[in-house]
Amino acid sequence: MRTNYVRGASLSCSESQAEIRDMLAASGIRQFQFRSEQGRAGVAFSTGDRRFRLVLPVAVAAAGPPDSRSSQDAARRHWRQLSVLMRAKLDAVSSGIVTFDEEFLAYMVMPGGGTVFQATAPGIASAYAVAQPHV
């Protein structure tokens, strides 16, 4: 028998946030916060002298009021996906495949408030736009 059940698919937003909190705490991270804004949600945390921010888009329901069932489902899926992403990243770090800074580099917050990704993406795009293709 086939099923669409995915482990954790029915977890509430707060349950997925608790999973993320527990994973961060198990990694020695004590300072973190969850944020939700219209169309976006994420987690920010600090370790040592570095800050990190993972903000991902939340699918907004096409119809219905903000508290509609489809909006709640979208938010629940978002937090579940963020929990899965954090688990994969922290597992890679704990197994020694990558360092913490390597795995979370794109999400590291620079002194000006933007992330490393935001600071470097335009330069990378420009470099690829003018680079000669290698076959």
C-alpha angles and dihedrals in degrees: 000000000000122000138182091218114130120186107265096007091127096049116122122240091256092051092053090046089052089053090052091047091051093048092050092047091049087054090055096258111138103166114070141128137193122225133190124187131165106297095355139071136167152133131269123196143165131222122178108327095331132093126206132194127190111187119173131181118256115215108246117220112253094220138020136044120307091260093053121129092251091054090050091049091050092051091047091051091048095054091044091052091048089051091051091048092050091048092052093047095046091045090053090051095046092049091054096242090123138002121252092251092049093051097044099032096114090054096047110120114233122218091262093058101256124107127252088252092054091048097048106032096084092050092048091049090050092048092053092045092059099031119109111243115251117215 
